[in-house]
Amino acid sequence: MNAVTAPPQPQRDDEQPVGVRAYAEAEAAVRELPGLLAGPEHPPQFRAGVTAGYSWALGREAGSPVTGVDAGGVPDMELLTAEIDAAVVREDEAAGDPATRDYVRGVHAALAWVCGFSERRV
């Protein structure tokens, strides 16, 4: 019988940068998300976008949440800001699609904090 094993996870370094944040700081922000996103002012798709943005920025997802780019781990600042730019464009394109618009707004909010463009985590 062959055992199924999980794929190897990238080595974590608490001082590794995630945008302008330390990895540990970004990881702590993710742990606080349930409380930050609990209110009715955050629709489900916005919450999903925030979660996807943080997961990709921390190197936990292969494909970026808007463009699908694989960073091969924690994306560098260039990839993070390119994904923010793509989110802005996609949000404009999704004006008539509230679910997509909310998702992309969530991605943008997460990545803007990671990159230091905002001090709001969501």
Beta strands, then each sheet from edge to edge (+ up, - down):
strand 1: 17-18
strand 2: 21-22
sheet 1: 1+ 2-
end
